[in-house]
Amino acid sequence: MTETNAETVDFVVLHPDGQLTRHTRESTPLNTAIRGHVVRPHPDASLGTQGMGRLRAWYDDEFAGSEPGIFGGGLPPLPPNPLADRVLRGIGYKQPPGFWRGTVALSMEERPYGGGTDPLTAEALATLEDLATPADSDPLAVLRRHVPELLTALRYKHTVLIDDREVHEYEHLRTHRLISLEASGQAWWIATREDGLTLARPWDLDEAKAFVQEFDDPSDQRA
């Protein structure tokens, strides 16, 4: 149940304040160790859990709050957890921003037939810690970080993924930028939407140059 920097990590805890901490259960059952971190100290509170492929999420089952019953009671909602929103969305749990509240833990999925739960693999731990790192706010820096994946994606489809978000053509966006990847001869149309999402569309280099020339044309009378 203790926080650890050791190689063996049974689960990580995603805190509402943005911290990710590593933990080992020692000799305690996994659900008992996790419960002490994520469930509020209240007789009506319980531990909720859900499988997410190779990983399993653990949380206070009433994190969104509960209505009073006929005998009173009820639980207030726990504080929002934007870190859990980002990390769980990154591993494939498609809930809207602001969904997760309170402290959330992640472990490996249980082995079949009640075979127990292994510690987090090095790959899983690295993925979770990478997702927990705040995204770069500069669209071009985000793009450069994802260049290999973007180039691979181009082989299969005309839209790409950047920062785990599907990208299409948005001509109504507030801003746009261009970046040329000279090694590949590929240009990118980069845009930042008003809500801060970064989007990219691959362009033929000649098409991009023509657009820049048109946009920079002093005779262009567009508003």
C-alpha positions in Angstrom: 0.0 0.0 0.0 3.0 2.2 0.0 4.3 4.7 -2.6 7.4 3.3 -4.3 10.2 4.0 -6.7 11.1 0.3 -6.9 11.0 -1.7 -10.1 7.9 -3.6 -9.1 4.8 -1.3 -9.4 1.4 -2.9 -8.9 -0.6 0.1 -9.7 -0.4 3.8 -10.3 -2.7 6.5 -8.8 -3.9 9.5 -10.8 -4.6 12.4 -8.4 -7.0 15.3 -9.1 -4.0 17.7 -8.5 -2.2 16.3 -11.6 0.2 13.9 -9.8 0.8 10.3 -10.8 2.2 8.1 -8.0 3.5 4.5 -8.1 2.4 2.0 -5.5 3.0 -1.6 -4.5 0.5 -3.7 -2.6 3.1 -5.6 -0.6 1.3 -8.5 1.0 -2.2 -6.8 0.8 -4.8 -8.0 -1.8 -4.8 -5.6 -4.7 -8.3 -4.4 -4.4 -7.8 -3.7 -0.7 -4.6 -1.7 -1.4 -6.3 0.3 -4.1 -9.4 0.9 -2.1 -7.4 2.8 0.5 -6.3 5.3 -2.2 -9.4 5.8 -4.3 -12.5 5.3 -2.1 -13.6 8.1 0.2 -14.0 7.3 3.9 -17.8 7.0 4.0 -20.0 3.9 4.8 -22.0 4.4 1.5 -18.8 4.6 -0.6 -17.7 1.5 -2.6 -14.9 0.5 -5.0 -15.7 0.5 -8.7 -13.7 -1.1 -11.4 -13.7 -1.6 -15.1 -11.5 -3.5 -17.5 -9.8 -1.5 -20.3 -8.1 -4.1 -22.4 -4.7 -4.9 -20.8 -5.3 -2.5 -18.0 -8.0 -2.1 -15.3 -9.3 1.2 -13.8 -10.3 1.5 -10.2 -12.3 4.4 -8.7 -14.8 5.5 -6.1 -18.1 4.0 -7.5 -20.0 7.1 -6.6 -17.5 9.6 -7.9 -20.2 11.6 -9.6 -22.2 11.8 -6.4 -25.4 10.1 -5.4 -28.9 11.3 -4.5 -30.2 10.9 -0.9 -32.3 7.8 -0.3 -35.6 7.6 1.7 -33.5 7.6 4.8 -31.3 10.5 3.8 -27.6 10.1 3.0 -26.3 10.7 -0.4 -22.7 11.6 -1.5 -21.4 14.8 -3.0 -19.5 14.6 -6.3 -15.7 14.2 -5.9 -13.4 16.9 -7.4 -12.7 16.7 -11.2 -9.7 14.7 -12.2 -8.3 16.1 -15.5 -5.3 13.9 -15.3 -7.5 10.8 -15.3 -9.5 12.2 -18.2 -6.3 12.6 -20.2 -4.7 9.2 -19.3 -7.8 7.1 -19.6 -8.7 8.7 -22.9 -5.2 7.9 -24.1 -5.6 4.2 -23.4 -8.9 4.1 -25.2 -11.7 5.0 -22.8 -13.7 7.5 -24.8 -15.5 9.6 -22.2 -16.0 13.3 -22.5 -13.7 15.7 -20.7 -14.7 16.2 -17.1 -16.1 12.7 -16.7 -13.7 11.4 -14.2 -13.7 12.6 -10.6 -11.8 11.8 -7.5 -8.7 9.6 -7.4 -8.4 6.9 -10.0 -6.0 3.9 -10.0 -4.8 1.7 -12.9 -3.4 -1.8 -12.7 -2.8 -4.6 -15.2 -5.9 -6.7 -16.0 -6.5 -9.8 -14.0 -5.3 -13.0 -15.5 -8.0 -15.4 -16.7 -9.8 -17.8 -14.3 -8.9 -15.8 -11.2 -5.2 -16.1 -11.8 -4.3 -13.0 -10.0 -2.9 -9.7 -11.3 0.7 -9.1 -12.4 2.6 -5.9 -11.6 2.5 -3.2 -14.3 4.8 -4.1 -17.2 7.6 -1.6 -18.0 5.8 -0.8 -21.3 2.5 -0.1 -19.6 4.1 2.0 -16.9 6.0 4.0 -19.5 2.8 4.6 -21.5 0.9 5.8 -18.5 3.6 8.1 -17.3 4.0 9.5 -20.9 0.2 10.1 -21.0 0.4 11.8 -17.6 3.0 14.3 -18.9 1.2 17.6 -19.9 0.8 17.9 -23.6 2.9 20.6 -25.3 0.8 23.7 -25.9 2.7 24.7 -29.1 1.0 23.0 -32.1 4.3 22.8 -34.1 6.0 21.2 -31.1 3.2 18.7 -30.8 3.5 18.0 -34.5 7.3 17.4 -34.4 6.8 15.0 -31.5 4.4 13.0 -33.6 6.2 13.2 -37.0 7.0 9.4 -37.2 3.4 8.4 -36.4 2.0 11.0 -38.8 4.1 9.8 -41.7 3.2 6.2 -41.1 -0.5 7.2 -40.9 -0.3 8.9 -44.3 0.3 5.5 -46.0 -3.2 4.3 -45.0 -5.5 7.3 -44.9 -5.8 11.0 -45.8 -6.6 12.2 -42.3 -4.2 11.7 -39.5 -4.1 11.6 -35.7 -2.3 14.3 -33.7 -2.3 14.2 -29.9 -4.9 11.3 -30.0 -7.5 13.4 -31.9 -8.9 12.6 -35.3 -8.0 15.3 -37.8 -10.1 16.6 -40.7 -10.1 19.8 -42.7 -11.4 22.7 -40.7 -11.4 25.9 -42.8 -13.2 27.8 -40.1 -10.4 27.5 -37.6 -9.1 30.6 -35.9 -5.4 30.2 -36.9 -3.3 28.2 -39.3 0.3 27.4 -39.8 2.4 25.5 -42.3 5.4 23.2 -41.7 7.5 21.6 -44.4 9.2 18.3 -43.7 12.0 18.6 -46.3 13.3 15.0 -45.9 9.9 13.6 -47.0 8.8 16.5 -49.2 5.6 16.7 -47.1 3.9 19.8 -46.0 1.3 20.1 -43.2 -1.6 22.5 -42.7 -1.7 23.1 -39.0 -4.6 24.7 -37.2 -5.5 25.5 -33.6 -9.2 25.6 -32.9 -10.7 28.1 -30.5 -11.0 25.4 -27.8 -7.3 24.7 -28.1 -7.4 21.5 -30.1 -4.5 21.1 -32.6 -5.3 19.7 -36.0 -3.2 18.9 -39.0 -3.9 18.0 -42.7 -1.2 16.7 -45.0 -0.7 18.8 -48.1 1.2 18.3 -51.3 4.2 20.7 -51.1 3.4 22.5 -54.3 -0.2 23.0 -53.1 1.0 24.4 -49.8 3.4 26.8 -51.6 0.5 28.0 -53.9 -1.7 28.6 -50.8 1.0 30.6 -49.1 1.6 32.7 -52.2 -2.1 33.3 -52.5 -2.5 34.2 -48.8 0.4 36.5 -48.9 -0.7 38.2 -52.1 -1.0 42.0 -51.4 -3.8 42.2 -53.9 -5.8 39.7 -51.9 -8.9 41.6 -50.6 -10.2 39.0 -48.2 -11.1 40.2 -44.7 
